[in-house]
Amino acid sequence: MPSTVTSPLSAAPSSAPSSARRSISTLASLAVLCATIVASVAVGSKDLPLDEVWRALAEPDGSDATAIVRDLRVPRTLLGLLVGAALGAAGALMQGITRNPLAEPGILGINAGASLAVVIAISVLGLGEPSAFVPFALVGAGLTALLVFALGGSGRGGPTPIRLALAGAVLMTLLISLTSAILVFSARTLDEFRFWLVGSIAGRDASITYAVAPFLVAGLVAAVACGRGLNALALGDDIAKGLGQRVVRTRVTAGLASVVLSGIAVAVAGPVAFVGLAVPHIARALCGPDYRWIIPLSLVLGAALLLGADTFGRVVARPAELQVGIATALLGAPFFVWLVRRGQMGAV
């Protein structure tokens, strides 16, 4: 078979950044991630000298500094890493599956489905711990994703970006209405839900991180493995089939990975805005249209953005804190507007 048949999957387009630029972008992104990890552990609403932070990590002595660093900041940083990486990767997967540059779990209604499931769990079963929300959020996210693809894929031509976006918008409106109806009649549910709804990784102990980490890591591995298949889908279903790709299997695998990642992230942190929508575009601007690079870079940038926003929220309103869901919107929305105005929202 001529080599030109497989080139769309194995080589980047001629307009894509060079390998050297991709490597530099990747190293720079990893450096930013390392800096945000250090800042997340060292900076907070209470000032601690760096030598005291280091001593708390290396030689814990039972002091207040040790408790703050090891029991509060380190678990929060680890959870922020996982949640940010999950949201970034889920957004990249959604944009690849739907071939829609505006696709992400929130816009397609998946976050709204997870939110409705959490509200039902609070109001009917009386649950109040974020770790208990995980299975319900996953079920809600999964059912919503199935409905979106069923509605968007009905009729001639199968699922198209416009149909999927419309189906997601309709379902999101319906699910938000149902959620609001439940909250109107249950003050206790509203009191529990309003703290979760804003989006935050504060107050989550290490047990939550340990409970969700295996599922998030598995979802991230599956997401990275979908890169080659999503490159084929970007060429259109007919061409992808002609290149020997199993289109249905690719969509199902990527869809399941996205649902797991977004569902768990929403369950433990609430519906954090902006990360899943804009991070893939930033990654695409740095590395080009190859999903074998976009997904890993979205993973890194998502974690860096969420940790940076969380650290910003701790210090901007001292001694109080600004929840990470608000901070990501404040930091990310202006940058996203700038990205759109520069015309960097190209085809996915």
N, C-alpha and C positions, 0 to 999 in steps of 0.2 A: 504494500500500500504506500502511496507517495507520502513523503514526510510532511507535506503541507497540510494533510488532513488532521494530524494531531497537534500541529503547532499552536492552535488557539488555546490548548490546555496546558502545554508544556512551556510555552514562552510568552512573555509579556508583549503587548503591542509595542510598536516602534516608538509611540509617543509616551510610553511609560518611563518612569525614572530609571536611571541606570542602577546596576547592582551596587555600585559604590555608594550612590545616594541612598538607596534603601538600607544598606548596612549602617550608614551614618545616622539615618533617621531612627533606626532600631536602637542603636547604642544611645542616642540622645534621649529617646523615650524611656529606656531602662534607667538612665541617669536621673531623669526627672522622677521616676517612680521611687528610686532609692532615696532621693531627697525628701519626697513626701512621706515616706516611711519614717525617716529620721525625725522629721518635723512632727509627725503624729505622735511619736513616743515622747519627744522632748518638750513639746509646746502644749499648753493647756490653759484652762481658766485660772489655775494656780501656777505662779512662776516657780520654776525649779532650776537651779544652775545645772549646766551640762555635766559637770563632774559629779553632782549628786544623782543625776539621772543614770549615769554610767555605773555608779556605785550600787544603785538600787538594782540594776540588771545583773551586774557581775557578782556582787557580794551583798545579797539581801540580808537586812539586819532587823526586820520587824518595825522599822520606823514608818512615819507617815509617808515619806517619800517613796519607800518601797511599796507600800500599799497602793499609792496613787499610780505608780509606774507599772508594777507587775499585775495588779489586780484590776485596774481600770483601763489604762492606756494601751497596754499590750494586747489584751483580748479585743478591745475596740479597733485597734489597728488591723489585726488579723481578720476580723469580720469585715472591715471596710475593704481590705484587699480582695476578699472573695466576692463580696456583693458588687463592687465596682467592676471587677473583671467579668462577672456573670452578666451584668447589664450591658457592658460594652460588646461582649461576644454575642449576646442575644439580639441586640440591635443589628449587628452586622449580618447575622443569619437571616433575620426577618427581611432585611433589604435584599439579600441575595435570593431568597426563596420567591419573593413577590416581584422582584425587579422594579421596586418602587423606592426612590430615594427618601421618601417621607415615612416609610414603614418602620415601626418599632413597637414593642409590646404595648405601650400605652395607647398609641394611636389606633392600633388594630383591636383594641378592646380587651386585651388579655389581662392588663392590670385591673380593669374594672371587674372582670370576672373573678379574679382572685380576691378583690376587695369585697364583692358581694358574698363570696364563700366565707370570708373571715367574719363579716357582720353576722351571717347566719350562725356561725360557730359561737360567737359571743352571745347573741340574743337567745338562741335555743338551748345550747349546751352550757352556757355560763363560763366559757373559757376566757382566760385573761392573760396567759403567758404567751409571748411571741413564738416560743418553740412549739407550742401546741397548735399554732395557726398553720404550720407548714403543710400537713397533708390536705387540709381544706383549701388552702391557696393553690396547691398543685392541681387538685381536682377542678377548682373553678377556672384556673388558667387553661387546663387541658380541654375542658368542655367548650370554653369560649373559642379556643383556637379551632376546634373541629367545626363549630358552627360558622365561624368566619370563612373557613375554606369551603364548607359545604354551600354556603350562600354565594360566595364569590365564584365558585366553580360551576354553579348551575347554569343551564342554558348552553347555547352554542359557543364554541371557542374555548371552553374551559375557564380556569381562573386567569384573570388578567389583573394588572396592577390597579386599574381604576375600580374594577368590581370588588377586589379585596379591600381596597381603602373604603369604599362605600359601605360594604358589609360590616367592616370594623367600626365605622362611625355610627351606623344604625344600632349595632349591638351595644356599643359603648354607651350611647344615650339611654337605651332601654335598661341596661344594667345599673347605671348611675341612678336612674329614676327608682328602680326597685330598692337599691341601697338606701336612698333618701327616705323612701316610704317606711322602711323598717326603723330607721333612726328617729323619725318623727314620733313614732309610738313607743319608743323605748329610750328613756333618758339614761339608764345605766349603760346600755349598749353605746349610745352616743358618747358618754364619758370615757369609755374604754377605747372606742374607735378613733376619737379625734386625736389622741396622742400618737396612734399608729399611722393615721392617714397622712400626717405632714411629712413623714419620712425621716427616720433617725436611726443611728446605730449606737446611740448612747444608752447606757443602762442594760446592755446585753452582756450576760456573763459568759465565761469561757465555755460552759456546757452547751450553749446554743451553737457556738462556732464548731465545736467538736461534732455535734449532731448533724449539722448540714454540710460540713466540709467534704465528706466522701461523695455526696451526690453532686455538689457543685464541681468538684474536681473531675468526676466522670463526665459531667455535661460539658466542661471546658475541653477535655480531651476529644470528645465526640465532635465538638464545634470545630476544632482545628482540623480534624480529619475530613471535614466536609468541604474544605477549600477547593479541591480539584473539581468536585462535582458541581459546586456553585459557579465555577468558571465556565463550565459547560452550559449550565442553565442560563447564564448571561447572554449566550448566543442564540437563545430561543429553543423551545422544546424539540422542534423537528431536527434542527442541526445537532442538538445534544444527542438525540437518539441515533442519528446518522453516525456520530462519533463513537457509538457503542456505550454511551452512558445510560444507566438505568434511572430515568427521570423520576419515577414514582418513589423508588427507594431513596434517592437523594433528598427529595422533598420531605419524605416521612422522617428520615434520620435527622435532617437539619431542623425540621419542625419540632420533633420531640426534644432535641437538645435545647432549642430556644425556649420551649414551654417549661422544661425542668429548670433552666437557669433563671428565667424571669419569674416563674412561680415561687421558687425558694427565696430569691432576692426580695421580692415583694412581701413574702410572708415574714421574714425576719427584720426587714428595714422599712417596710411601707413602700408606697409608690413613689420612688425617687425620680424626679423629673430630669429631662434633658440628656442624661448620660447615654441611654440606648439610641437616641435619635442623632445626636451630633458627633459622638466619638467616631463612628464608622466613617463619617465624611472627613474628619481630620486625618484619620488613618489613610483614607484613599488619596487625600491631597499629598501625603508624605510618600506613599509607596506605589501609587498607581492602582489600576483596576484589578489586580490579581488577588483573589480571595485567599490564596495560600499565604499572603502577607497581610492582607487586611484584617483577618480574624485574629491572628496572634497580636498584631499591633493594637487592635481595638481592645483586646484583653488587657494589655499593659496600660494603655492610655485611660481606659475606664477606671482601673484601680487607682491610677495616679490622680485623676480628676476627682473621684469621690473622696479620697484621703485628703487631698488639698482643700476641697470644699469643707470637709468636716473640721479640719484644723482652722481654717478661716472662721468658721462659725463659732469655734471655742473662744477666739480672742477678740472678735469684732464687737461683742456685746458683753464683755466682762462686767460683773462676775457671772452674769447669766450666759446662756448658750443659744446660738441660732441653729436650729435643726438643719441637718445636712440636705434635706429635700428643698428647703428654702435657699440654702447657700448655693446649691448647684444651679438653681434657676437664676439667681442673682449674678453668678459668675459666668454661666454658660450661655444664657440667652443673648446677651449683647454680642458675644463672639460668634454665635450661630447666625445672627442677623448680618454681621460683617461677612461671614462666609458666603451667605446667599447673595449678597450684593456684589461680591467679587465674581460671582458666576462659578463657584466651586461645587455646585450641587449637580454635577454632571451625571450621566447615565451610570447606573449601577451594574 
